[in-house]
């Protein structure tokens, strides 16, 4: 084990090296008074913040309303004149619930927009591109929130793109009538059509923002990370990105909770869609399937939202078109897209469940795992602490272990992290690094975190460190650079993990016995969904 301590001269030297490295990576081209760019759909006018250009609310697809609702995404039609891209678009249609971690603005189905932050508008600059896919359990979230939109990350020499995609019933609902009326497209998974179209938009246009279409990294956290892993298993995404970062995702290993009901398979998802549309007053026994779909598309956005509850779950499905099998199965078979990959989890993943009372609580995990296993693998833990650790290990942590290993087997560069650093203002308030905490460190947006009154030197150090790793990975496919603690790759023989906590340490076999148990258990559960 190698440790890098935040102490005295060692800390100051490393901090200085990071700052100097970031300064050397900062680019700026052209005058900040010139904010006009020409893309394939027309002219855009943006603005500038802290020497970084920003274009907000750029349409990348036609609004999925009317006859386009519950269909594959349609590319944006060209517009006349200049589109002023100086404000965020509406958040994608979603319901408010008490667990929201951001201020929900106006919502609309007309939301297929993205935001671009870049330090240069020179088409010859060829900067690495990072496309952020937000989380939110597939039911909430936005690419517009303050935590994700800051000039700080872009100023390190990358073009940052934050994307909105259809959510909940609008983005993931399956229904038998969809297959009957559109047999050549996916049933459900409409949000993935959105992401694919946004990535095609990047390929066509990102050079106008100084970006390199041949060096695109997709990045996501939680459900967004699940979508990253799913895109890796989706043949239609081949060539649209060149690196991938997955933060806090169980997708790629864990089955959905109700494996006996074949969750994640089309038949079960269709039953869910039938149940929901019955609540909406749709006659699901209508022999004319076209009439059923027409009635569904005639419903107002408000009517659909009013029928949704926080307990409704619409998620990605094995549809046979975009996604041909469970992600873990495709990873095991070596059918994933082979690109350099970072994956990892945080210390207190259970915070997401603690925050959402409608979801199964971590205590459920203690009833699932046999007592003998708990005694052998978790001998010193009990009560809520045991529940929280089991929640983390059964989900995101074992999934990152598994996907890292299976990606390494394909001969690509793979790096695994474990984030345990708690900002100093949060110490004594939360027991560990919470789900989503690492995002603000990566984006350099700690000053937007409402519970942080003071950002300490150590907090800032961790933020600068993570930005340096993530940007270097986007640039080269390897997070290592001069002046940074060495981060070893996962190999067939070794499974090192970089822990980013009070100390930055390489853990050679992080919770290895636990990971082996949970990986094998989850693979068995996944097999149960296939029989």
Secondary structure, 3 states (H helix, E strand, C coil): CEEEECCHHHHHHHHHHHHHHHHHHCCCECCCCCCEEEECCEEEECEEECCEEEEEEEECECCCCHHHCCCCCCECCCCCCEEECCCCCCEECCCCCCCCCCCCCCEECCCCEEEEEECECCCCCCEEEEEEECCCCCCCCCCCCHHHCCHHHHCCCEEEEEECCCCHHHHHCCCHHHHHHCCCCCCCCHHHHHHHHHHHHHHHHHHHHCEEEEEEEEEEECHHHHHHHHHHCCHHHCCCCCEEEEECCCCCCCCCCCHHHCCCEHHHHHHHHHHHHHHCCCCCCCCCHHHHHHHHHHCCHHHHHHHCCCCCCCCCCECCCCCCCCHHHHHHCCCCCCCEEEEEEECECCHHHHHCCCCCCCHHHHHHCCHHHHHHHCCCCCHHHHHHHHHHHHHHHHHHHHHHHHHHCCCCCEEEEEECCCCHHHECCECCCECCHHHHHHHCCHHHCCCCCCCCHHHHHHHHHHHHHHHHHHHHCCCCCCCCCCCCCCCCCCECEEEECCEEEEECECCHHHHHHHHHHHHHHHHHCCC
